[in-house]
């Protein structure tokens, strides 16, 4: 069955960096767009970044443009989110998404 397993979250100070990873299995990874979403307490889940199957087109939420980078390795069935210059407002549970499927999420907390 389809599995998406996120890792790499944690507590980081403002201005710091984290790299999230998502390991995918159970489907033809290289055929599907992949996305990262996040959900902060009391807020709706929102798209952070998305990448097409071949990596040729990437979309970012305005709030993270210039700070976050999404990438993928189709051979390893992995998708990544490099997050730099983190801000307290980036605090959320981050979810990996393939159309119709979600991972369990990984907590990112940005605080001094």
CORJOHU-V472043 format. One record per pair of residues at least 12 apart in sequence whose C-alpha atoms are under 6 Angstrom apart, sorted by the first residue. I is the first residue (numbers start at 1). GAP is how many residues later the second one is. If there is no record, write none. Layout:
i gap
I GAP
I GAP
//
This chain:
i gap
1 25
2 23
2 24
3 21
3 22
4 19
4 20
4 99
5 17
5 18
5 98
6 15
6 16
7 13
7 14
8 12
9 97
9 98
9 99
10 98
11 98
11 99
12 98
13 97
13 98
13 99
14 72
14 73
14 96
15 70
15 71
16 69
16 70
17 66
17 67
18 65
19 62
19 63
19 64
20 60
20 61
21 58
21 59
22 56
22 57
23 55
24 53
29 48
30 23
30 44
31 22
32 21
33 18
33 19
33 20
34 16
34 17
34 63
34 64
35 14
35 15
35 61
35 62
36 12
36 13
36 59
36 60
36 61
37 57
37 58
38 54
38 55
38 56
38 57
39 53
39 54
40 52
48 12
48 13
67 17
68 14
68 15
68 16
69 12
69 13
88 22
88 23
91 17
91 18
91 19
92 16
93 12
93 13
93 14
93 15
94 12
//
